[in-house]
Amino acid sequence: MLGGAGRPNAPTRADVERALGRADIVRQDGAGAALTYRLEHCALLLLFTADARNALRLAEAHPSARRPGEPLPSLEQCAVEASAR
């Protein structure tokens, strides 16, 4: 799902929230939104922008390590962890 970020048929915010659950941090700014999921081994920042029909679609997905010094997880590793929560 997250691999479709930036495509015209990218998942909507509702699709992502159905699959991953409620985000830990939500920020809405104008025609965009940012969702952050804090997981055990990674944090996942998802950025959404409005399409022509004003549906918020996943534009970017950024994984990061949760703790200093830990290796950067891949998007796939973080997505698996988010799906299992």
C-alpha positions as CSV (number, residue, x, y, z in Angstrom):
1,M,0.0,0.0,0.0
2,L,2.7,2.5,1.0
3,G,4.6,1.8,-2.1
4,G,1.9,3.5,-4.1
5,A,2.7,6.9,-2.6
6,G,2.8,9.7,-5.1
7,R,0.8,7.9,-7.8
8,P,-2.6,9.1,-9.2
9,N,-4.2,6.0,-7.6
10,A,-2.3,6.2,-4.3
11,P,-4.3,5.1,-1.2
12,T,-6.5,7.7,0.4
13,R,-6.1,8.8,4.0
14,A,-9.2,6.7,4.8
15,D,-7.6,3.6,3.1
16,V,-4.5,4.1,5.2
17,E,-6.3,4.6,8.5
18,R,-8.4,1.5,7.8
19,A,-5.3,-0.6,7.2
20,L,-3.0,0.9,9.9
21,G,-5.4,2.2,12.5
22,R,-5.4,5.6,14.1
23,A,-2.2,7.6,13.8
24,D,-0.4,8.7,17.0
25,I,0.1,12.3,15.6
26,V,-2.2,14.0,13.1
27,R,-1.7,17.4,11.5
28,Q,-4.0,19.0,9.0
29,D,-2.7,21.9,7.0
30,G,-4.7,23.4,4.2
31,A,-5.1,20.9,1.4
32,G,-2.7,18.4,3.1
33,A,-2.3,16.2,6.1
34,A,0.5,14.4,7.9
35,L,0.1,11.2,10.0
36,T,2.8,9.8,12.2
37,Y,2.7,6.3,13.5
38,R,5.1,5.5,16.4
39,L,5.9,1.8,16.4
40,E,8.3,-0.3,18.4
41,H,11.2,-0.1,16.0
42,C,10.3,2.7,13.6
43,A,8.3,5.8,13.2
44,L,6.4,6.3,10.0
45,L,5.6,9.7,8.6
46,L,2.9,9.8,5.9
47,L,2.1,12.9,3.9
48,F,-1.1,13.4,2.0
49,T,-2.2,15.9,-0.6
50,A,-5.6,16.6,-2.1
51,D,-6.3,15.3,-5.5
52,A,-8.6,16.9,-8.1
53,R,-11.7,15.6,-6.2
54,N,-10.3,16.8,-2.8
55,A,-9.6,13.3,-1.6
56,L,-6.4,13.2,0.5
57,R,-4.1,10.8,-1.3
58,L,-0.7,9.4,0.0
59,A,2.0,11.6,-1.5
60,E,5.0,10.5,0.5
61,A,6.0,7.8,3.1
62,H,9.1,8.2,5.3
63,P,10.3,5.6,7.8
64,S,12.8,6.5,10.5
65,A,14.4,4.8,13.5
66,R,12.7,5.3,16.8
67,R,15.9,5.6,18.9
68,P,19.2,7.3,18.2
69,G,21.9,4.9,16.9
70,E,19.4,2.4,15.5
71,P,19.7,1.6,11.8
72,L,17.2,3.2,9.5
73,P,14.4,0.7,8.7
74,S,13.2,0.2,5.2
75,L,9.7,1.4,4.2
76,E,8.8,-2.3,3.8
77,Q,10.0,-3.2,7.4
78,C,8.1,-0.2,8.9
79,A,4.9,-1.1,6.9
80,V,5.0,-4.7,8.1
81,E,5.3,-3.5,11.7
82,A,2.5,-0.9,11.2
83,S,0.2,-3.5,9.7
84,A,0.7,-5.9,12.6
85,R,-0.3,-3.3,15.3
